[in-house]
Amino acid sequence: MTLLFIGLLALSWTGLSLAVLAIVLRRIGTARQAAWRAFGIGLVVNTISAWYAAPGEPIAAVILIVLCHLLLLPALLLAARREEMR
């Protein structure tokens, strides 16, 4: 149960951070570019943070972060495509 809670928390935090970062980056380029930049920046920063935050099992923390980012990438790109179509 705790592992499920940690996974859902990581997924929701990743989704929130990617969405906010994409909104901020939207001002510098297209929506698709903002989505990819948000994905890249979020992946790098969160992976480094997870590596140092989990001294006992850094590999598991990094896998969780990468998995969360990969699960949210299609939704982020779909939102970018919808925004570009408007």
N, C-alpha and C positions, 0 to 999 in steps of 0.2 A: 504494500500500500504506500509506503514511504517513497519507494522508487518511482511509482506511478505519479505521485504528487510532485516529485522533483522533476520528472520529465515534462509534466504539464506546465509547471512553473517556468522551466527553461524555454519551452515552446512559446508560451505567452509573452515572456520577456523579449525573446528574439523577435517575435512578430511586432511588438510595440516599438522596439528600437529600430527595426528595419523600416517600418512605416514612417516614423518621425524623421529618420535620416533621409529617406527618399523624398519626403515633402520639402525638407530643407534644401536638398541637392537639386530639386526640380527648378529652382530659381536660376541655376547656372546652365542648364541644358534641357534636352528633351526628357520626357517621362521615362523612356526606355533606358537612356543613359543614366538617369538618376537611380533607377531600380538596380542596374548592374553595379553602379558605384556604391550604393548603399549595401548591396550584398557583399561586395569585396571588402569594404571598410569594416562592416560588421563582423564578417568572418575572421578577418585578421585580428581585430581588437578583442573580440570575445574569445577566440581561440587562445591568444596569449594570456588573457585574464584567467581563463579556465585552467590553463596549464599551471599557473602559479597559485591559484586558489585551492587546488586539490593536491596537496603534497603527497598524499597516500596513493592515489590512483589518477595521475594526470592524463593518462591515455584514455580512460573511460570518460573523463570530463570533456576532453577534446572531441571524442567520438559523438558525445551527446550534443555538443554545440554544432558540429558539422552537420549532423543529422537534422537538427532543428532548422538550420539555415537551408538545407536542401529541400526540406518539406515545405518551407515557406516561399521558396524562389518561384515556383509556378504561379502562385497567387499574386505575388508582387509583379511579375511580368504581365499577368492578365490584367491587373489594375492599370498598369502603365499603358497597355494597348487600348483599353477602354478610354483612358484619358486622352490619348492621341487621336482617337476616332472622333472625339467631340469637336 
